[in-house]
């Protein structure tokens, strides 16, 4: 099969509107989680989230077009613009052989909420004609492909919190079997709205540490009490290796392995012992040829069972805690960006490899004996990184893992 490399990246999250500023803040242990300002959360049990502050959608779309797209699409357009510029592609490149792989876990939830309220209070005739196109997950890829003229395969992954990672593997598969020469992966999410926060809160999935927002997301810590919702987007330009070399592209990394699995266990709780996650990790390792992995960006949600079972899955994959590479979760800094998380964390992993630094797991204060890995607590660590892994696991028992190698 054809080789696949990464030649462009973009990112926006609660810590920055571009990949360089947000990665720097992540490595410095800054936290983008604060009190919710997007809507009035005063009556909610959860009042904290990792919002993208100060973002103007008119910087990525004409003012008259903004209302046609939900906020998650605005973020996706921003990340895609950065990634495409970063890849330094020839304007005359064959767009028929350039596709898109979009990803989101929920899509336009805020638009669904807003138009449902309009239906109940003002009647069906007042529903926006842009409602459906603005809310559909695949319209993320639709808007981005239209902007950049990408006429290759137009795909979408909607696999909860694994969507971003699955978007990468779907794009890679397309290139590997010759369906396209290039694929733009765009993973985006913005579900910080009344029904989004209220829905996850009713499941008891979210941290209610409203009095200490900066300490609320604490992956692998014994006092973790749930995840904190974040928002944002990431984009990666994937190219067939020979095409990238022929045009003299800067290559960040090669995608050497990916793994996918299903738990077939429970709609929200991971399979006991992280059995499903371990199968995905092992599949990625097998495809990659069992390389020495130097760092793992964990799914690390700050929920009891995810962090516990991910620890178990990692030990199962690598043959005991003593054989596991350093692992950290950056959700303490960004919050959990749901379907965008896998894309954001893939970009973070590649940048960590580029700069030789492992981002920290912040807010680690009380060790959990059940999470006994080297989680790089609180302070970033310099390290030579040649192979990195990124994990994503979602509701419904859907798992995705990707492995990148420095060239």
C-alpha positions as CSV (number, residue, x, y, z in Angstrom):
1,X,0.0,0.0,0.0
2,X,1.0,3.6,-0.5
3,X,2.7,5.5,2.3
4,X,1.0,8.5,3.9
5,X,2.6,11.6,5.4
6,X,1.5,14.8,7.1
7,X,2.5,18.0,5.3
8,X,0.3,20.6,6.9
9,X,-1.5,21.2,10.2
10,X,-3.8,23.7,11.8
11,X,-5.4,23.9,15.3
12,X,-7.8,26.1,17.3
13,X,-8.8,25.4,20.9
14,X,-9.4,27.2,24.3
15,X,-5.7,28.1,24.5
16,X,-5.1,29.6,21.1
17,X,-6.4,30.3,17.6
18,X,-3.5,28.6,15.8
19,X,-1.3,25.6,16.3
20,X,1.8,27.3,17.5
21,X,0.3,29.5,20.2
22,X,-2.0,26.8,21.5
23,X,0.8,24.1,21.5
24,X,3.1,26.5,23.4
25,X,0.4,27.1,26.0
26,X,-0.4,23.4,26.3
27,X,3.3,22.6,27.0
28,X,3.5,25.4,29.5
29,X,0.7,23.8,31.5
30,X,-1.8,26.6,30.9
31,X,-5.5,25.8,31.3
32,X,-8.2,27.2,29.0
33,X,-11.0,26.1,31.2
34,X,-13.1,28.8,32.9
35,X,-16.7,29.8,33.7
36,X,-19.1,29.4,30.7
37,X,-19.9,32.7,28.9
38,X,-21.4,31.4,25.6
39,X,-24.8,31.0,27.3
40,X,-26.3,31.6,30.8
41,X,-25.3,28.5,32.8
42,X,-26.3,29.9,36.2
43,X,-29.1,27.3,36.5
44,X,-26.9,24.4,35.5
45,X,-25.0,22.1,37.9
46,X,-22.0,22.4,35.6
47,X,-20.9,26.0,34.8
48,X,-17.4,25.4,33.4
49,X,-16.0,24.6,30.0
50,X,-13.0,25.1,27.7
51,X,-14.4,27.8,25.5
52,X,-12.6,29.4,22.5
53,X,-12.5,33.0,23.5
54,X,-12.4,36.0,21.2
55,X,-13.0,34.2,17.9
56,X,-14.7,36.1,15.2
57,X,-16.3,33.9,12.5
58,X,-16.1,36.8,10.0
59,X,-12.4,36.2,9.9
60,X,-13.0,32.9,8.1
61,X,-16.3,33.6,6.2
62,X,-17.9,36.6,4.6
63,X,-20.3,38.3,7.1
64,X,-23.4,37.4,5.1
65,X,-22.3,33.7,5.1
66,X,-21.7,33.3,8.8
67,X,-25.3,32.5,9.7
68,X,-25.3,29.6,7.2
69,X,-22.9,27.6,9.3
70,X,-22.8,26.5,12.9
71,X,-19.9,27.4,15.2
72,X,-18.2,24.0,14.8
73,X,-18.0,24.7,11.1
74,X,-16.5,28.1,11.7
75,X,-13.8,26.4,13.8
76,X,-13.2,23.8,11.1
77,X,-12.8,26.4,8.4
78,X,-10.2,28.2,10.6
79,X,-8.1,25.1,11.2
80,X,-8.4,24.0,7.6
81,X,-7.2,27.4,6.3
82,X,-4.1,27.2,8.6
83,X,-3.3,23.6,7.5
84,X,-3.7,24.3,3.8
85,X,-1.5,27.4,4.1
86,X,1.0,25.4,6.1
87,X,1.2,22.7,3.4
88,X,2.3,25.3,0.8
89,X,0.5,23.6,-2.0
90,X,0.8,24.6,-5.6
91,X,-2.5,26.4,-6.7
92,X,-2.5,24.2,-9.8
93,X,-2.4,21.0,-7.9
94,X,-4.9,18.3,-9.1
95,X,-8.0,19.0,-7.0
96,X,-9.8,16.0,-8.4
97,X,-7.3,13.8,-6.6
98,X,-7.6,15.9,-3.3
99,X,-10.4,14.8,-0.9
100,X,-11.6,15.6,2.5
101,X,-12.3,13.6,5.6
102,X,-14.4,15.5,8.1
103,X,-15.2,14.5,11.7
104,X,-17.4,15.6,14.6
105,X,-19.1,13.8,17.4
106,X,-22.3,15.8,17.5
107,X,-22.2,18.6,15.0
108,X,-24.5,21.6,15.2
109,X,-26.0,21.0,18.6
110,X,-26.3,24.7,19.3
111,X,-28.2,25.2,16.1
112,X,-30.5,22.3,16.9
113,X,-31.2,23.7,20.3
114,X,-31.8,27.2,19.0
115,X,-34.2,26.1,16.2
116,X,-36.1,23.8,18.6
117,X,-36.8,26.8,20.8
118,X,-37.9,28.8,17.8
119,X,-40.3,26.0,16.8
120,X,-41.9,25.9,20.3
121,X,-42.1,29.7,20.8
122,X,-42.6,31.2,17.4
123,X,-43.8,28.3,15.2
124,X,-42.4,26.3,12.3
125,X,-42.4,29.2,9.8
126,X,-39.7,30.9,11.8
127,X,-37.2,28.1,11.6
128,X,-34.1,29.2,9.7
129,X,-33.7,27.9,6.2
130,X,-30.1,27.5,7.0
131,X,-30.8,25.3,10.1
132,X,-30.3,21.9,8.5
133,X,-27.2,22.7,6.4
134,X,-25.6,24.4,9.4
135,X,-26.1,21.5,11.7
136,X,-25.2,18.4,9.6
137,X,-21.8,16.9,10.5
138,X,-21.0,16.3,6.8
139,X,-21.5,20.0,6.1
140,X,-18.2,20.6,7.8
141,X,-16.5,18.8,4.9
142,X,-19.0,20.4,2.5
143,X,-18.1,24.0,3.5
144,X,-14.3,23.3,3.6
145,X,-14.3,21.4,0.3
146,X,-16.2,24.2,-1.4
147,X,-13.8,26.9,0.0
148,X,-10.7,25.0,-1.2
149,X,-12.1,23.4,-4.3
150,X,-11.4,19.8,-3.2
151,X,-13.2,17.4,-5.6
152,X,-11.9,14.1,-4.4
153,X,-13.7,11.8,-1.9
154,X,-15.8,13.7,0.6
155,X,-16.1,11.6,3.7
156,X,-17.3,12.1,7.3
157,X,-16.8,10.3,10.5
158,X,-19.4,10.6,13.3
159,X,-18.0,8.3,16.0
160,X,-18.4,10.3,19.2
161,X,-15.1,11.1,20.9
162,X,-13.1,8.9,18.5
163,X,-14.3,10.8,15.4
164,X,-11.2,12.9,14.9
165,X,-8.9,9.9,15.0
166,X,-11.2,7.9,12.7
167,X,-11.2,10.9,10.3
168,X,-7.4,10.5,10.1
169,X,-7.5,6.7,9.5
170,X,-10.3,7.0,6.9
171,X,-8.3,9.6,5.0
172,X,-5.2,7.4,5.2
173,X,-7.1,4.4,3.9
174,X,-8.3,6.4,0.9
175,X,-4.7,7.4,0.0
176,X,-3.3,3.9,0.7
177,X,-5.6,2.2,-1.8
178,X,-5.2,5.0,-4.4
179,X,-8.5,6.7,-4.0
180,X,-6.8,10.1,-3.7
181,X,-3.3,11.6,-3.7
182,X,-4.1,14.0,-0.9
183,X,-6.8,14.3,1.9
184,X,-7.6,17.1,4.2
185,X,-8.7,15.9,7.6
186,X,-10.8,18.4,9.5
187,X,-12.2,17.5,13.0
188,X,-14.3,20.1,14.8
189,X,-16.8,20.4,17.6
190,X,-18.7,23.1,19.5
191,X,-21.3,21.6,21.8
192,X,-21.1,24.1,24.7
193,X,-24.7,25.0,24.9
194,X,-27.6,24.5,27.3
195,X,-28.6,21.1,26.0
196,X,-25.0,19.9,25.5
197,X,-23.9,20.8,29.0
198,X,-27.2,19.7,30.5
199,X,-27.2,16.4,28.7
200,X,-23.7,15.3,29.7
201,X,-24.3,16.6,33.3
202,X,-27.5,14.5,33.6
203,X,-25.3,11.5,32.9
204,X,-22.9,12.5,35.7
205,X,-20.1,12.6,33.2
206,X,-19.0,16.1,33.8
207,X,-16.9,17.6,36.6
208,X,-18.9,20.0,38.9
209,X,-15.8,21.7,40.3
210,X,-17.3,25.1,39.4
211,X,-15.4,26.8,42.2
212,X,-12.0,25.8,40.7
213,X,-12.3,25.7,36.9
214,X,-8.6,25.6,36.3
215,X,-8.3,22.4,38.4
216,X,-11.5,20.7,37.3
217,X,-10.0,18.5,34.6
218,X,-7.4,16.3,36.2
219,X,-6.7,13.2,34.2
220,X,-5.3,10.2,36.1
221,X,-5.5,12.0,39.4
222,X,-7.3,10.1,42.2
223,X,-9.6,13.0,42.8
224,X,-10.9,13.3,39.2
225,X,-14.6,13.7,39.0
226,X,-15.5,13.8,35.4
227,X,-14.5,15.5,32.1
228,X,-14.8,19.2,31.2
229,X,-16.3,20.0,27.8
230,X,-14.0,21.9,25.4
231,X,-14.4,23.1,21.8
232,X,-12.2,23.7,18.8
233,X,-10.9,22.1,15.7
234,X,-7.8,20.7,14.0
235,X,-6.8,19.9,10.4
236,X,-4.1,17.8,8.8
237,X,-3.1,17.6,5.2
238,X,-2.3,14.0,4.4
239,X,-0.4,13.2,1.2
240,X,0.9,10.1,-0.6
241,X,4.6,10.0,0.2
242,X,5.9,10.1,-3.4
243,X,3.6,13.1,-4.2
244,X,4.9,15.0,-1.2
245,X,8.5,14.3,-2.0
246,X,8.1,15.2,-5.7
247,X,6.8,18.7,-4.8
248,X,9.5,19.2,-2.1
249,X,7.0,19.4,0.7
250,X,8.0,19.7,4.3
251,X,7.0,16.4,5.9
252,X,6.1,16.5,9.6
253,X,5.6,12.8,10.1
254,X,4.6,9.6,8.5
255,X,1.4,7.8,9.6
256,X,2.7,4.3,10.1
257,X,-0.2,2.6,11.9
258,X,-3.8,2.9,12.9
259,X,-6.1,0.6,14.8
260,X,-9.9,0.5,15.3
261,X,-12.1,-1.7,17.5
262,X,-15.5,-1.9,19.1
263,X,-16.2,-2.8,22.7
264,X,-19.7,-4.4,22.1
265,X,-20.1,-3.8,25.8
266,X,-22.1,-0.7,27.0
267,X,-23.4,2.5,25.4
268,X,-21.2,4.7,27.6
269,X,-18.8,2.7,29.8
270,X,-15.6,1.3,28.3
271,X,-15.2,-2.5,28.2
272,X,-13.9,-3.8,31.5
273,X,-10.1,-3.7,31.7
274,X,-9.9,-1.6,28.6
275,X,-10.1,-4.7,26.5
276,X,-11.5,-2.9,23.4
277,X,-9.0,-0.1,23.7
278,X,-6.2,-2.6,24.0
279,X,-7.2,-4.3,20.8
280,X,-7.2,-1.0,18.9
281,X,-3.7,-0.2,20.3
282,X,-2.4,-3.6,19.4
283,X,-3.8,-3.3,15.9
284,X,-2.1,0.0,15.4
285,X,1.2,-1.4,16.7
286,X,0.9,-4.5,14.4
287,X,0.3,-2.3,11.3
288,X,3.3,-0.1,12.3
289,X,5.6,-3.1,12.7
290,X,5.8,-2.9,16.5
291,X,8.0,0.2,16.7
292,X,9.5,1.6,19.9
293,X,6.8,4.1,20.9
294,X,8.3,7.1,22.7
295,X,5.2,8.9,23.8
296,X,1.4,8.3,24.0
297,X,-1.1,11.1,24.0
298,X,-3.8,9.5,26.1
299,X,-7.5,9.8,25.6
300,X,-7.3,10.6,29.4
301,X,-10.7,12.2,30.0
302,X,-10.5,12.7,33.7
303,X,-13.3,10.2,34.3
304,X,-13.0,7.3,36.7
305,X,-13.3,4.4,34.3
306,X,-11.7,5.9,31.2
307,X,-8.4,6.7,32.9
308,X,-8.4,3.4,34.8
309,X,-9.2,1.2,31.8
310,X,-6.9,3.2,29.5
311,X,-4.1,2.5,32.0
312,X,-4.9,-1.2,31.9
313,X,-5.1,-1.2,28.1
314,X,-1.7,0.5,27.8
315,X,-0.1,-2.1,30.2
316,X,-1.8,-4.9,28.3
317,X,-0.5,-3.5,25.0
318,X,3.1,-3.0,26.1
319,X,3.5,-5.9,28.5
320,X,3.4,-4.2,31.9
321,X,3.9,-0.8,33.4
322,X,7.6,-1.1,33.3
323,X,7.5,-1.4,29.5
324,X,5.1,1.5,28.8
325,X,6.3,4.7,27.3
326,X,5.6,8.1,28.9
327,X,1.9,9.0,28.6
328,X,0.1,12.2,29.1
329,X,-3.4,13.7,28.7
330,X,-3.7,17.3,27.4
331,X,-7.4,17.5,28.2
332,X,-6.5,19.2,31.5
333,X,-5.4,22.1,29.4
334,X,-8.0,22.2,26.6
335,X,-11.0,20.3,28.0
336,X,-12.5,17.4,26.2
337,X,-13.2,18.6,22.6
338,X,-15.4,15.5,21.9
339,X,-15.2,14.7,18.1
340,X,-12.4,17.2,17.6
341,X,-10.3,15.7,20.3
342,X,-8.6,13.1,18.2
343,X,-7.6,15.7,15.5
344,X,-6.3,18.2,18.1
345,X,-4.4,15.5,20.0
346,X,-2.9,14.1,16.8
347,X,-1.6,17.6,15.9
348,X,-0.3,18.0,19.5
349,X,1.5,14.6,19.3
350,X,3.2,15.5,16.0
351,X,4.3,18.9,17.3
352,X,5.6,17.2,20.4
353,X,7.7,14.9,18.2
354,X,8.8,17.9,16.1
355,X,10.0,19.9,19.2
356,X,11.2,17.0,21.3
357,X,8.9,17.8,24.3
358,X,6.2,15.8,26.1
359,X,3.3,18.0,27.2
360,X,2.4,17.5,30.8
361,X,-0.7,16.1,32.5
362,X,-1.7,19.0,34.6
363,X,-3.6,19.1,37.9
364,X,-2.0,15.9,39.1
365,X,-1.9,16.2,42.9
366,X,-3.1,12.9,44.3
367,X,-1.7,9.7,42.8
368,X,-4.1,7.0,41.9
369,X,-2.6,3.5,42.5
370,X,-4.8,2.2,39.7
371,X,-3.2,4.6,37.2
372,X,0.4,3.7,37.8
373,X,2.0,4.9,34.5
374,X,4.6,7.6,33.9
375,X,2.0,10.3,33.1
376,X,4.5,13.3,33.0
377,X,2.9,15.1,35.9
378,X,2.4,18.9,35.8
379,X,5.6,19.9,34.0
380,X,6.6,19.3,30.4
381,X,9.5,17.0,29.7
382,X,12.2,17.3,27.1
383,X,12.7,14.0,25.2
384,X,13.8,12.6,21.9
385,X,10.6,11.5,20.2
386,X,10.7,9.4,17.0
387,X,7.4,7.6,17.3
388,X,4.2,8.8,18.9
389,X,0.8,7.3,19.5
390,X,-2.6,9.1,20.0
391,X,-5.6,7.4,21.5
392,X,-9.3,8.2,21.2
393,X,-12.3,6.2,22.6
394,X,-15.9,7.1,22.3
395,X,-19.4,6.4,23.5
396,X,-20.9,3.3,21.9
397,X,-17.6,1.5,22.5
398,X,-15.8,2.9,19.4
399,X,-12.0,3.1,19.6
400,X,-9.3,4.6,17.4
401,X,-5.5,4.8,17.7
402,X,-3.0,6.4,15.3
403,X,0.8,6.1,15.3
404,X,3.1,8.7,13.7
405,X,6.9,8.4,12.9
406,X,9.4,11.2,12.4
407,X,11.1,11.0,9.0
